[in-house]
Amino acid sequence: MGYPTAANISRVDFKIRVPEVRVLDSMGNMLGVMPTRDALRMAQDRGLNLVEVTPNAKPPVCKIMDYGKFKYEESVKAKKQRKAQKAQKVKEVKFHPGTDTNDFDYKLRQIRGFLEEGCKVKLTLQFRGRENAHREIGEDVISRVLENLKDECFVEQAPKTLGRVHGALIGPPRKR
């Protein structure tokens, strides 16, 4: 059964519409099966709520707890999880079919740096004017980049051409 979460709680207090429920106290100790109105009265005497934790059980399992405090703790937990998630950055490095060797080497060093930081890198190559007639030259540039980085990256999106742009997406190597 486990600890209740916001996802599996379906009803609170007077919204529980079954005649009998299995009741747990705030510490998780079993109090037994009893009529719903007795369980509600017991929860109210303690200044707490009766929360349906497992509605599909026969009889449904309810827990006596402070529902407001529970909802607050759940929201704090969700906020911490969102904060702990690391957003994946995507850096873009642009090439042209006539990219010279020094520029090519400099851009390779940049890409390696981005990969070491854990960023994904989008490789784009834009064709302009007469370069469109010789697309194979541009495609060779991207394949050369991938060949030079084959041991240092993971190809997430294979090279493909969309209109006048030829591109690929690479990321840091996957951990095994």
Buried (B, 14 or more C-beta within 10 A) or exposed (E): EEEBEEEBBBBBBEEBEBEBBBBBBEEEEEBEEBEBEEBBEBBEEEEBBBBBBBBEEEBBBBBBBBBEEBEEEBEEEEEEEEEEEEEEEEBEBEBBBEBEEEEBEEBBEEBBEBBEEEBBBBBBBBBEEEBEEEBEBBBBBBBBBBEBBEEBBBBEEEBEBEEBEBBBBBBBEEEE
